[in-house]
């Protein structure tokens, strides 16, 4: 499907559209493939699901500013609502389908309890490893990486992070609107 054909078909689609940009050699694409197929069956008649082989459509990829695969984009009324790049759990992919139906960007999706636990454990292991080796030079980077990984498991519950991210989003959105 060429770039022109894609946008023409998208503008004429009477239903919301989910587009899965993938490649046959892409491991994460194969990981989310079954979840997308299952969701496509669940949303049959309400949402169209298109699969685009990224290797065959480099112009379309550039025009949509897709720099990594898998990328799944939800469109409503021909307009992009939200996109997700990388492997994602089924609940995150379902949020894309719901966004396509409603036309509204979903709220922030929090990590699942198992994701939180694994991030906290991996981060803690890295910090402990850095301490055992001795905090000097490169091991400080290891400890910092561990702290970042741990924070990624709880960031959405941190009031300081929420306040700062909201303010920064307001600043950057205001500047991008002004431009």
C-alpha positions as CSV (number, residue, x, y, z in Angstrom):
1,X,0.0,0.0,0.0
2,X,1.6,3.3,-1.1
3,X,1.5,6.4,1.1
4,X,-1.2,8.0,-1.1
5,X,-3.3,4.8,-1.0
6,X,-2.9,4.6,2.8
7,X,-4.1,8.1,3.5
8,X,-6.9,7.9,0.9
9,X,-8.2,4.6,2.4
10,X,-7.8,6.0,5.9
11,X,-9.9,9.1,5.1
12,X,-12.6,7.0,3.5
13,X,-12.8,4.4,6.3
14,X,-16.2,4.6,8.1
15,X,-14.8,2.9,11.1
16,X,-11.9,3.6,13.5
17,X,-8.7,2.0,12.3
18,X,-5.8,0.3,14.1
19,X,-2.6,0.0,12.1
20,X,0.1,-2.5,13.1
21,X,3.4,-1.6,11.5
22,X,5.5,-4.8,11.7
23,X,8.2,-6.8,9.8
24,X,8.6,-10.6,9.5
25,X,12.1,-10.5,11.0
26,X,11.0,-8.5,14.1
27,X,10.8,-10.5,17.3
28,X,8.7,-8.1,19.3
29,X,6.3,-7.9,16.3
30,X,5.8,-11.6,16.6
31,X,5.2,-11.3,20.3
32,X,2.3,-8.8,20.0
33,X,0.9,-10.4,16.8
34,X,-1.4,-12.9,18.6
35,X,-2.8,-10.3,21.0
36,X,-3.6,-7.9,18.1
37,X,-5.3,-10.8,16.2
38,X,-7.4,-11.6,19.3
39,X,-8.4,-8.0,19.8
40,X,-9.2,-7.7,16.1
41,X,-11.6,-10.6,16.5
42,X,-13.1,-9.0,19.7
43,X,-13.6,-5.7,17.9
44,X,-14.9,-7.1,14.6
45,X,-17.4,-4.8,13.0
46,X,-16.4,-1.9,15.2
47,X,-12.7,-1.3,14.4
48,X,-10.7,-2.1,11.2
49,X,-7.3,-3.6,11.8
50,X,-4.6,-3.1,9.1
51,X,-1.2,-4.7,9.1
52,X,1.6,-2.9,7.2
53,X,4.9,-4.5,6.5
54,X,7.4,-1.8,7.4
55,X,10.0,-3.2,5.0
56,X,7.7,-2.7,2.0
57,X,6.6,0.9,2.9
58,X,9.5,3.1,3.9
59,X,7.9,6.3,2.5
60,X,4.8,5.7,4.6
61,X,6.9,5.0,7.7
62,X,8.8,8.3,7.2
63,X,5.6,10.3,6.6
64,X,4.1,8.9,9.8
65,X,7.4,9.4,11.7
66,X,7.7,5.8,12.7
67,X,11.3,5.1,13.7
68,X,10.8,1.7,15.4
69,X,8.7,-1.4,15.1
70,X,6.3,-2.7,16.1
71,X,4.4,0.5,16.1
72,X,0.6,0.3,16.6
73,X,-1.4,3.5,15.8
74,X,-5.1,4.1,16.6
75,X,-7.0,6.4,14.2
76,X,-10.4,7.8,14.7
77,X,-12.1,9.8,11.9
78,X,-8.8,9.6,9.9
79,X,-6.9,11.4,12.7
80,X,-4.2,9.7,14.9
81,X,-5.4,9.4,18.4
82,X,-2.5,7.5,20.0
83,X,0.4,5.2,19.1
84,X,2.5,2.6,20.9
85,X,6.0,1.6,19.9
86,X,7.5,-1.7,21.1
87,X,6.1,-4.8,22.5
88,X,3.2,-4.2,24.9
89,X,0.9,-6.3,27.1
90,X,-2.6,-7.1,25.8
91,X,-4.2,-4.6,28.2
92,X,-2.2,-1.7,26.7
93,X,-3.1,-2.8,23.2
94,X,-6.7,-3.0,24.2
95,X,-6.5,0.6,25.4
96,X,-5.5,1.5,21.8
97,X,-8.6,-0.2,20.4
98,X,-10.8,1.7,23.0
99,X,-9.1,5.0,22.0
100,X,-9.8,4.3,18.4
101,X,-13.5,3.7,19.2
102,X,-13.9,6.7,21.4
103,X,-11.5,9.1,19.6
104,X,-10.1,10.1,23.0
105,X,-6.5,9.5,24.1
106,X,-6.5,7.0,27.1
107,X,-5.1,8.0,30.4
108,X,-1.7,7.0,31.4
109,X,-1.4,3.2,31.5
110,X,0.3,2.1,34.7
111,X,2.7,-0.8,34.9
112,X,1.1,-4.1,36.0
113,X,1.9,-5.5,39.4
114,X,4.3,-8.1,37.9
115,X,6.1,-5.3,35.9
116,X,6.4,-3.2,39.0
117,X,7.8,-6.2,41.0
118,X,10.3,-7.1,38.3
119,X,11.5,-3.5,37.9
120,X,12.0,-3.2,41.7
121,X,13.9,-6.5,42.0
122,X,16.2,-5.8,39.0
123,X,16.9,-2.3,40.2
124,X,17.6,-3.5,43.7
125,X,19.9,-6.3,42.4
126,X,21.9,-3.7,40.4
127,X,22.3,-1.4,43.4
128,X,23.4,-4.2,45.6
129,X,25.8,-5.5,43.0
130,X,27.3,-1.9,42.8
131,X,27.7,-1.8,46.6
132,X,29.3,-5.2,46.8
133,X,31.8,-4.4,44.0
134,X,32.5,-1.1,45.7
135,X,31.1,2.3,44.8
136,X,33.7,3.8,42.6
137,X,33.9,4.9,39.0
138,X,31.7,2.9,36.8
139,X,29.9,1.1,39.6
140,X,28.2,4.5,40.4
141,X,26.7,4.2,36.9
142,X,25.5,0.7,37.7
143,X,23.9,2.0,41.0
144,X,22.3,4.9,39.1
145,X,20.9,2.6,36.5
146,X,19.5,0.4,39.2
147,X,17.8,3.4,40.8
148,X,16.3,4.5,37.5
149,X,15.0,1.0,36.9
150,X,13.4,0.9,40.3
151,X,11.9,4.4,39.8
152,X,10.3,3.2,36.5
153,X,8.3,0.7,38.6
154,X,6.8,3.4,40.9
155,X,7.0,6.7,39.0
156,X,3.3,6.9,38.4
157,X,2.7,6.9,42.2
158,X,5.3,9.6,42.9
159,X,3.5,13.0,43.6
160,X,6.6,15.0,42.8
161,X,7.0,13.3,39.4
162,X,3.3,13.8,38.6
163,X,3.5,17.5,39.5
164,X,6.7,18.0,37.4
165,X,5.6,16.0,34.4
166,X,2.3,17.9,34.3
167,X,4.0,21.3,34.5
168,X,6.6,20.3,31.8
169,X,3.9,19.0,29.6
170,X,2.0,22.3,29.9
171,X,5.2,24.2,29.0
172,X,6.1,22.1,26.0
173,X,2.5,21.8,24.7
174,X,2.2,25.6,25.0
175,X,5.4,26.1,23.1
176,X,4.5,23.7,20.3
177,X,1.1,25.3,19.9
178,X,2.8,28.8,19.6
179,X,5.2,27.6,16.9
